[in-house]
Amino acid sequence: MGDWKAMATKAIALVIGLRALLNFGKPFGGGLVFFGKILRGAPNLILAPSLGIYMLVLVYGMWAMRRFALPMSAAYSIFVVFNIFLFPMFQAIPGGWGMGAYAVFGAVGIGGGLAGTWLLYAQRARLT
């Protein structure tokens, strides 16, 4: 079966990497959700690509099993938790999404981020 923790870490890194790439397009359509609020204008133009770069550095760290990835992953997980819980307080849930669907989306987002952090922590002895 191989080293499932390393494989799972890389799988989560790939998903985070895909999400990071989406942030680079947010200044051109849509907006970055930042602590529950959708950003527009200059804040979106600056923060969306900055978060994308942060996430790509995190992906590299997770993939290469670097020590710096663990605190980055923890910070990213905290950011995701805040965003998912604050979003419905500041914004309307997008059309076509009910609260149940949003709860599933939130559980996957929070679970994925926390799983990545846990996997790095569980493998901390092998991080370089």
C-alpha positions as CSV (number, residue, x, y, z in Angstrom):
1,M,0.0,0.0,0.0
2,G,3.0,2.3,0.4
3,D,3.2,5.3,2.7
4,W,-0.4,6.5,2.9
5,K,0.4,9.6,4.9
6,A,2.9,10.9,2.3
7,M,0.5,10.0,-0.5
8,A,-2.4,11.7,1.2
9,T,-0.3,14.8,1.9
10,K,0.5,15.1,-1.8
11,A,-3.1,14.6,-2.7
12,I,-4.2,17.4,-0.4
13,A,-1.3,19.5,-1.8
14,L,-2.6,19.0,-5.3
15,V,-6.1,20.2,-4.3
16,I,-4.7,23.2,-2.5
17,G,-2.6,23.9,-5.6
18,L,-5.6,23.9,-7.9
19,R,-7.4,26.2,-5.5
20,A,-4.3,28.5,-5.5
21,L,-4.5,28.8,-9.2
22,L,-8.1,29.9,-9.0
23,N,-7.0,32.9,-6.9
24,F,-5.0,34.3,-9.7
25,G,-8.1,34.7,-11.8
26,K,-10.2,36.3,-9.0
27,P,-9.1,39.9,-9.8
28,F,-10.6,39.4,-13.3
29,G,-13.9,38.0,-12.2
30,G,-15.5,37.3,-8.9
31,G,-13.7,38.1,-5.8
32,L,-11.6,36.7,-3.0
33,V,-13.5,35.8,0.1
34,F,-11.4,37.3,2.9
35,F,-12.6,36.7,6.5
36,G,-16.1,36.3,5.2
37,K,-16.3,39.3,2.9
38,I,-16.0,39.2,-0.9
39,L,-13.3,41.7,-1.9
40,R,-13.5,43.9,-4.9
41,G,-11.2,46.5,-6.4
42,A,-7.6,47.1,-5.2
43,P,-7.9,44.8,-2.1
44,N,-8.9,41.9,-4.4
45,L,-6.3,42.8,-6.9
46,I,-3.6,42.6,-4.3
47,L,-4.8,39.9,-1.8
48,A,-6.1,37.3,-4.3
49,P,-2.7,36.7,-6.1
50,S,-0.9,37.1,-2.7
51,L,-3.0,34.3,-1.2
52,G,-2.4,32.3,-4.4
53,I,1.4,32.7,-4.0
54,Y,1.1,31.7,-0.3
55,M,-0.8,28.6,-1.2
56,L,1.7,27.6,-3.9
57,V,4.5,28.0,-1.4
58,L,2.5,25.8,1.0
59,V,2.0,23.2,-1.8
60,Y,5.7,23.1,-2.5
61,G,6.4,22.7,1.2
62,M,3.8,19.9,1.6
63,W,5.0,18.1,-1.6
64,A,8.7,18.3,-0.6
65,M,8.0,17.6,3.1
66,R,9.6,20.9,4.3
67,R,9.4,21.9,7.9
68,F,8.0,25.4,7.0
69,A,4.9,23.8,5.6
70,L,3.5,22.8,9.0
71,P,3.0,26.3,10.4
72,M,1.9,27.6,7.0
73,S,-0.7,24.8,6.8
74,A,-2.0,25.5,10.3
75,A,-2.4,29.2,9.4
76,Y,-4.1,28.4,6.2
77,S,-6.5,26.0,8.0
78,I,-7.4,28.7,10.5
79,F,-8.0,31.1,7.6
80,V,-10.3,28.6,5.9
81,V,-12.3,28.0,9.1
82,F,-12.8,31.7,9.6
83,N,-13.8,32.2,6.0
84,I,-16.3,29.4,6.0
85,F,-18.0,30.4,9.2
86,L,-18.0,34.2,8.6
87,F,-19.1,34.1,4.9
88,P,-22.8,33.5,5.6
89,M,-22.7,36.2,8.3
90,F,-21.6,38.8,5.8
91,Q,-22.8,37.6,2.4
92,A,-25.8,35.8,1.0
93,I,-25.2,32.1,0.2
94,P,-24.9,32.0,-3.6
95,G,-28.0,31.2,-5.6
96,G,-28.7,27.6,-6.1
97,W,-26.9,26.7,-2.8
98,G,-28.9,25.9,0.2
99,M,-27.5,25.9,3.7
100,G,-27.1,22.1,3.6
101,A,-25.0,22.3,0.4
102,Y,-22.9,25.1,2.0
103,A,-22.4,22.9,5.1
104,V,-21.1,20.1,2.9
105,F,-18.8,22.5,1.1
106,G,-17.6,23.9,4.4
107,A,-17.0,20.4,5.9
108,V,-14.9,19.4,2.9
109,G,-12.9,22.7,3.0
110,I,-12.3,22.6,6.7
111,G,-11.7,18.9,6.8
112,G,-9.2,19.1,3.9
113,G,-7.2,21.9,5.5
114,L,-7.1,20.3,8.9
115,A,-6.2,16.9,7.4
116,G,-3.3,18.5,5.6
117,T,-2.1,20.1,8.8
118,W,-2.6,16.8,10.8
119,L,-0.7,14.8,8.2
120,L,2.3,17.2,8.3
121,Y,2.2,17.1,12.1
122,A,2.0,13.3,12.1
123,Q,5.1,13.2,9.8
124,R,7.0,16.0,11.5
125,A,10.0,13.8,12.2
126,R,10.6,13.4,8.4
127,L,10.2,17.1,7.6
128,T,13.4,18.7,6.5
